[in-house]
Amino acid sequence: MKITLLAIAAIGFVTQAAPPRDPVATRGSGTAVIRGRITAAATGQPLHRVRVTLNASIPNAPTAVTDTRGDYEITGLPAGSYTLTAARSGYLTLQYGQRRPAEAGRVIEVKDGQTVDRIDMALVRGSVLGGVIADDVGDAYPGVRVEALEFRYLRGRRLLVQAASATTN
């Protein structure tokens, strides 16, 4: 008796319609294109192998890599607002529209079917400061705070401002 009742319950479960699901949000087939060139800020020479990434609220943000002429192209974009980031080893990572690393980048508005050209960027070479802090007999002196300073204009006055700091080991 239990076996028969269990079999009827299982058949009833299989024949029930599945509950309605939330509609799947599909990303429309984008038709917009963003193109540009990445160069070295110091020389103006094109940079190849720069990873260019669009930052947006879409999954798997589109990326491109520059060719030997420094050119990139990102296609198949849906309409929307994007920021663009360029990164390469040995250079500071920057967003489109930044003039200095601490500034915010500019938003790029794209419409369906639009081709946005000349989204160009100049990357600044990164650098490292290094050295040894020693006492009067030449032995390394640990625990010393070292600061790198840079000139900035604040309210029309040129001032030295801390850019970075570290402690010796």
DALINHU-V872772 format. One record per residue. RES is the residue in one small letter. PHI is phi in whole degrees, -180 to 180 (NA if undefined). NEAR is the number of other ideal C-beta (glycine too) atoms within 12 Angstrom. D_LAST is the distance of its C-alpha to the last C-alpha in Angstrom with 1 decimal. Layout:
# DALINHU-V872772
res->[RES/RES]
phi->[PHI/PHI]
near->[NEAR/NEAR]
d_last->[D_LAST/D_LAST]
This chain:
# DALINHU-V872772
res->[m/k/i/t/l/l/a/i/a/a/i/g/f/v/t/q/a/a/p/p/r/d/p/v/a/t/r/g/s/g/t/a/v/i/r/g/r/i/t/a/a/a/t/g/q/p/l/h/r/v/r/v/t/l/n/a/s/i/p/n/a/p/t/a/v/t/d/t/r/g/d/y/e/i/t/g/l/p/a/g/s/y/t/l/t/a/a/r/s/g/y/l/t/l/q/y/g/q/r/r/p/a/e/a/g/r/v/i/e/v/k/d/g/q/t/v/d/r/i/d/m/a/l/v/r/g/s/v/l/g/g/v/i/a/d/d/v/g/d/a/y/p/g/v/r/v/e/a/l/e/f/r/y/l/r/g/r/r/l/l/v/q/a/a/s/a/t/t/n]
phi->[NA/-65/-65/-64/-63/-65/-66/-67/-65/-67/-65/-62/-68/-69/-83/-69/-71/-67/-64/-64/-104/-64/-63/-78/-77/-104/-83/-61/-70/-75/-125/-85/-135/-121/-131/-174/-137/-114/-128/-83/-62/-73/-114/78/-75/-65/-109/-103/64/-92/-86/-110/-124/-88/-103/-151/-89/-108/-69/52/-53/-66/-133/-147/-126/-70/-88/-68/-91/81/-86/-139/-151/-118/-114/70/-90/-76/-58/163/-107/-133/-116/-123/-120/-118/-139/-150/-59/91/-127/-73/-76/-131/-100/-58/96/-76/-102/-137/-59/-83/-82/-84/-82/-95/-86/-107/-91/-126/-108/-56/78/-84/-112/-102/-101/61/-89/-97/-141/-118/-88/-96/-65/-81/-150/-135/-101/-145/172/-127/-97/-124/-84/-67/-104/94/-82/-60/-116/-79/81/-93/-82/-120/-122/-101/-114/-136/-81/-138/-99/-124/54/81/-114/-86/-129/-83/-127/-66/-96/-163/-147/-155/-120/-70/-103]
near->[7/8/9/10/11/12/13/14/14/13/12/12/12/11/10/10/9/8/6/6/8/6/6/6/11/10/18/15/13/25/16/31/27/37/28/33/31/40/28/25/23/16/13/14/17/24/37/22/21/37/25/41/28/39/25/28/14/22/10/11/22/30/23/32/22/31/19/15/17/30/26/39/27/35/22/22/36/29/22/26/21/35/28/39/34/41/26/30/13/17/26/27/25/35/29/34/22/23/17/17/19/15/13/16/26/20/19/33/18/32/19/17/17/21/19/29/17/14/35/28/39/28/38/24/19/18/13/10/15/10/13/15/19/13/13/7/7/9/11/14/18/15/12/17/14/21/16/18/14/18/13/16/12/11/7/7/10/11/13/14/17/15/18/17/14/19/13/19/11]
d_last->[80.1/76.3/75.7/77.9/76.4/72.8/73.9/75.5/72.3/70.2/72.7/72.5/68.7/68.8/71.4/69.6/68.2/64.4/63.2/62.6/59.0/57.1/57.7/55.0/53.2/53.5/51.8/54.5/54.6/52.8/54.4/51.9/49.8/46.7/46.1/43.8/41.8/38.1/37.1/34.2/33.9/33.3/36.2/38.5/38.6/39.1/36.2/37.2/35.5/34.4/34.6/36.7/36.9/39.4/38.1/41.0/42.4/43.8/42.6/41.1/40.4/41.8/39.6/40.4/38.7/39.6/41.8/41.6/43.2/40.5/43.2/42.9/45.5/45.4/48.8/50.6/49.0/50.8/51.4/48.6/45.6/42.5/39.2/37.9/34.3/33.4/30.4/29.5/26.5/24.9/26.5/26.0/28.0/30.8/33.9/37.3/38.0/34.4/34.0/30.4/27.8/28.0/31.8/33.9/36.0/39.8/42.1/44.5/47.9/49.8/53.4/55.3/56.4/54.4/52.5/49.6/48.8/46.4/43.4/41.3/37.6/35.4/31.8/29.1/26.6/23.0/20.3/16.6/14.8/12.2/11.3/9.5/9.5/11.3/13.5/17.3/17.5/15.0/12.2/8.5/7.8/4.8/6.1/8.1/9.9/11.2/14.5/16.8/20.4/23.7/27.3/29.4/32.9/33.6/37.2/38.1/35.4/32.6/29.3/25.6/24.0/20.3/20.0/16.4/13.2/9.4/6.6/3.8/0.0]
